[in-house]
Amino acid sequence: MAESDLRCRLCGSELSTGLVATDSRHCCLNTTPIAGTCPEHGPVGPHHAVED
């Protein structure tokens, strides 16, 4: 399996945790860190990431 067992809370897809999943912010106006990228919903925050 991948490095992470995080899944999207919205659809259950496995999140990619590559370069986009860091402590960097998606936007200068948004302080939510990106937990991973869902193939269906795009970048998601920790509130939409659940452990498998």
C-alpha positions in Angstrom: 0.0 0.0 0.0 1.0 3.7 -0.2 3.0 5.6 2.4 -0.3 6.7 4.0 -3.6 5.0 4.7 -5.6 8.2 4.4 -8.9 8.2 2.6 -11.3 10.9 1.6 -14.2 11.1 4.1 -16.5 12.2 1.3 -16.1 9.3 -1.2 -13.6 6.8 0.4 -10.9 7.2 -2.3 -7.3 6.8 -1.3 -5.6 10.2 -0.9 -2.3 10.9 -2.7 0.2 12.4 -0.3 2.8 13.6 -2.7 4.2 17.1 -2.9 0.9 18.8 -2.4 0.3 17.2 1.0 2.6 19.3 3.1 2.2 21.9 5.8 2.1 24.5 3.0 -1.2 26.3 2.4 -3.4 26.0 -0.6 -3.9 29.7 -0.8 -2.5 32.7 1.1 -6.1 33.5 2.3 -6.7 29.9 3.4 -4.9 28.7 6.5 -6.1 25.0 6.2 -3.2 22.6 5.5 -3.6 20.1 2.7 -3.8 16.5 4.0 -3.8 14.9 0.6 -5.3 14.9 -2.9 -8.5 13.0 -3.7 -8.9 11.9 -7.3 -12.6 13.0 -7.1 -12.5 16.1 -4.9 -8.9 17.4 -5.4 -6.9 18.7 -2.5 -8.6 18.1 0.9 -7.8 19.3 4.4 -7.4 17.2 7.5 -11.1 17.5 8.3 -11.8 15.4 5.1 -9.1 12.9 5.6 -9.7 9.7 7.6 -7.4 6.8 8.4 -8.2 3.6 6.7 
